[in-house]
Amino acid sequence: MMADLLPILLTGAVSGLVTWGGLRVELRYLRRDVDKAHTRIDRMQGIPA
C-alpha cells in the first residue's frame, strides 16, 4: 500500500514545488514592472525619486 502512495506523493510534492517556484519568479517580474511604472509616473508628475 505504501509503495502505491509513494509515486503519488512525490508527484504532488514536485508539482507543488515547481508551481511555487514559477509563481515566485512571475511575482518578482511583476514587482519589478510595477516599480518601474511608479518611477515613470513620479517623473512625469515631477516627484523626486
LINGI-V423918 format. One record per helix or strand of 2 or more residues. SS is the DSSP state (alpha for helix, beta for strand). FROM is the first residue (numbers start at 1). TO is the last residue. Records with the same first field share a line. If there is no record, write none. Layout:
SS->FROM-TO ; FROM-TO
This chain:
alpha->2-45
